[in-house]
Amino acid sequence: MLTIDWTREGGWGTPVIEEFGDLAISPAATGLHYGIQCFEGMKCYFSPSDDSLRLFRPDLNMARMNSSMQRLAMPGFDGGEMIELLKKFCEVEKEWVPKGAGYSLYLRPTAIGTHPFLGVDVSDHVKLFVIASPVGPYYPTGFKPVSLFADSTNKRAWPGGVGSFKVGGNYGPTILPAKEAMEKGFNQILWMFGDDDEVTECGAMNLFFVVQEGDKKVLWTAPLSRGDILPGVTRKSIIDLCESWDGIEVRESFPKMPEIKKASQEGRLLEAFGAGTAAVVSPIERINYNGYDINIPATGELTSKVWDELNGIYYGDIEGPEGWSVRV
């Protein structure tokens, strides 16, 4: 594991790569009481084309982590230097990077407040650490479309909150609603907001619809402008790719569930998928909205194209845009 400590008096200390082990922190640490904690999720891939290790757009992860830390009044850091540390960490742990399509070393950079102080205040001590775990294919036997329950009661995030930051407090409260949705026979939750049932995210992923409008196909996803949508690295990459492709228009505005239901009834809802680091894309086959099942064609053309393109870039089979695939 990689650890770096920060104190208000001394700033950032010397980074250390050491054997994985438990952390020794005070039971009064601010991160244990007041949610002063944030994290990132990223992967290190083995490229068989040149036997290299690669990271995917790590600058975006570091920018987002900086943003999350500063939102929690924790110190910022130099993203470029942190990427160099991650490269070194991956070099040290290279034997743990599995080979093969769909395999990678999952990296979990995390920052927590360690100041032993029971007052609700800025943490004068912070620990930034990185742990890792080998992971296999999310779909070892091929795509398995999921079903969503459109939750009209629970809200993942709201304008003026912290939905656009990757903080721990955004995740714990979603576990019970997700458990209840699974007990009803659904895989995940579709999160909505507002009186018009605006679609925000699904599970812990960004959400995309593909709809037919006249003679054009539209990739439709919620915008970042309101501050309640996580700026996903996979989300941005999908948008960037689709904007460079012919035959698809990208729309960033809040879809409303009545609009999605109508598009389905008119045969214009072509595809839907979640997107995130773990699954890359997760095709959606059904959404239950106010008791009505919206059935969606299984894995569609665009979903498959996005999957193939991103995985090709991850593993170095496709060059991709400049700066996306970073060799360790």
N, C-alpha and C positions, 0 to 999 in steps of 0.2 A: 504494500500500500504506500501511497504518497501522502505525506502530511506536511502542512505548513501552518505555523501558529502566528497570530497577530495580536499585538497589544497596543493600546493607545499610546503608551509611553515609548515603545520601541519599534512600532511598525511591524512590517512583515519580517519573520525570522528566516532562517536557512531551511530550504526544502530538504526533506529526508525521504528516501525510498527505503522502506524497511519491511520486515516480515509482517504479514497480516496478523492483526491481534486486536484485542479489545481496547477501547478508549478508556482512559482514566479521567473522569470529569466529576466535578462536585454535584451532589444531588440538588444544589441550589442553582445550577447553571441555567442561564436565561433561555437557552435552546430547549430545555426540558419543560419549561413552564409557560412561555409566552410565544411559542411558535417562531422563534428567531432561527429559522432553518430554511435552506433552499438547496436545490440540487439540479443536476443535468443528467441527461441520458444520451450516450453516444456509443459508437462502436469502432473497433479496430479490425480491419479486414486483411486477409492474406490474399495477395494477387498472384495467381499462378503464372501470369504472362511474364513476370520479371522477378518472381520470388520476393516481392516487396511487401511491407506492411503499409496499410493506408488508412487515413482518417477521412471522413466525409464532411466537408465544410465546417471544420472545427471553429473557425472564426465566428460563425453564427452562434454556436453553443457558448463560447466565451463571452460574446457580447450580451447574450441573454442572461448568463449567470451574473455578470457584472451588474446588469440592470436589476435582477432579483435581489442581490446582496444590498445594493444601494437603497432599494425600496424598503428594506428591513433595517436601514441605518447601519449596515455593516460596511466595512471599507471596500473600495474597489481594488482592482489589480490590473496589471498590464496583460492584456489578452494574448499578445504575441509571445511574451515570456512564458505564460501558462501553457500555450500550445507546445513550446519547446520542452517543457517539463513533461507534458503528456507523451510526447515522442520518446523521450528518454525512458519514461515509465514503460511504454510499450516495448521498447528495445529490451529492457531488463526482463519483462514478462513474455518475451516472444514465444517461448515454448508453450505458453498457455493460449496462444492464438490458434484456434482450430482451422484446419484446411478443409475445403470443400464448399460447394454451392450452398448458400444459406447459413453457413457457420461464421461466427465472429467472436471477438472478445468484447463483451459489453463493459463499458466504462461508466462509473457513477461518481463524478465529481460532486462533492457535497460541502456545504459550509454551515456551521452551527455556532450559535453564541455559547461561549463557555464561561462567561463571567459569573462567579458565584455571588449573585445579588438578587434578592427577592423583590426589589422594586421594579416597577414597569418602566424601564429606561433603556437607553442605548447600551449595548453590550461592549464593555471595555476589553474583552478577550474573545477572540474568534479562532476557531480551528477549521481550516480548509483541508479536506482529505479526498483521496481518490481510491476507490476499491474497484475490483474487476471480477468478472465471471465469464467463462466460456458459455456460449449459447448456441443452440442448433436452429434449424429452420423453423419458422413460425407455423408453416404449413408443410409438414414433412411428406404428406401424400397429395399435395395440391390444394388449391384454394378451397376453403370451406366458408361459404357465405354465412353471415350472422343475422340475427333478428334483433330489432330494437324496440324498446318500450318508450314511447314519447311521454315523459313525466311532466304532468301539469302542476305538480305540487312542489317538488324540490327544485332548487336552483343551484347550479354549479357556481355561477359568478354573476356579477351585476355591474352596471356602469359606476365608476368611482371606487370599485373594489380592487382586488388584486388578481383577477382572473388572467391577466396578461403576463403574470410573473409565475415562475416555476417554484412556488413556495409550498412547504409541506402542508400548510393549512388549507390548501385547495383540494387535497386528496383524501384526508381522513374522513371528512363529512360525506363523501360520496360512497363510502363503502356500504353503509346500511341501505340506502336506496338501491344500489346495484344488487345487493343480496336479495332484496325484496323483488326486484325485477326478475332475477334468475329463478326465484321460487314460483313466479308466474309463467315461467317457460321461455323467457327471453334471455339473450346472451348479454346485452348491455342496455344502457339508457341513452336515449336521445334527449339532450338537455335543451330546454326552451326558456324563453324569457319574454315578459311583457304580455299585454292583453291580446295581442295578435298572434301569440304563440310563435315568436321568431325562433328559428333554429340557430343554435350556437355551436355545440359540439356533440360528440357521442362518446360515451365512456371516458377515456382519457386521451381521445384523439380529436384532431380536426376532422371536419365532415365536408364532403363534396357531393353534389348532385350533378348529373349530366341530363339536360333537358333539350328537347327539340323545339326550336322556335322558327317556324317557317322553313327556310332552306338551310338553316345553320344550327349547329350544336353548340350549346352553352355549358361551360363548366362553372358551376355556381357554388360559392362558398361565402361564409360570413366574413365581414371585414374586420380589420384590427382597430379601426378608428375609435371605437367606443371604450376600449380598454378591458373588455371582458372575454376576449379570445386570446388563447395562448399563441404567440408567434412561432409556430412549429417550424423546425428546419425542413422536415419533409414537406410540410404545407407550402413553404416558400419555393422549394425546389420543384414541386409539381406545377405551381403557377408559372415559374420561370420557364419550365420546359414547354408547357402548353401555349404560352405566349409566343414561343418561337416556332410552333408547329402550325401548319395550314389546316383549315377545316374545323377549328375549335376557337370559340370566343370565351374569354375569361371574364366572369362577372363577380365582383366583390361587393355584395350587398346582403342584407339579412333575408334569407328565404323564410317565408311564413308557411306553417304547416298546412293551412287551407289551400295555399297555392300549390304545394307539393301534392296534396291529395287530388286537386283538380287536374294537375298535369298527368298524374297516374291514370285517372279516369278517362282522360282524353288520349291516352296512349303515347304521351310525350315524355314521360319519365323513363329515360333509357338506362341509367345506371346510378348507383349511389355507393360510396365507399368512405370508410374512415382512413386516416393517414397518420402515421407516427413512426418513431424510430424502431419500435419493437416489431410491428407487423409490416412496415412499409406501407402497404395498402390492405384494407380489410373490406372485401365486398359485402354489401348489404342486400339481403333478399326480401326482407319484410320489415315494415314499421307499423306498430299498432298505435293508432292515434284516436283517442276518445272511443275506444272499442272497435274501431274500423281498421281492418288490415289493409295496408297499402303494400301490394306485392310488386316487387321490382325484378326485372330480368337478372339472372345470375351474372357471374363475372362478365363484364362487357368489354368491348373493344378498347376503349380508352383506359379502363382499369388495367387491362393486361399490358397495354403499351407502356403505361407509366411504370408498372412493375418491372418489365423487361429493361427499360431504359435506366432506371435507378439502380437496379441490381448490376447491370453491366458497368455502370460508373463505379459503384462500390468496389467491385473486384478487379477493376482495371481492364475489363474486356472492351469497354467503350471509353473513349478519351473524355468526353463530356466537356462542358464549359470550363474555361480556364479558372484554376483555383479551387475547383470543387473537390477533386481527389488529391489529397496531400500525402505524399510519401513520408513515412517515418524515417 
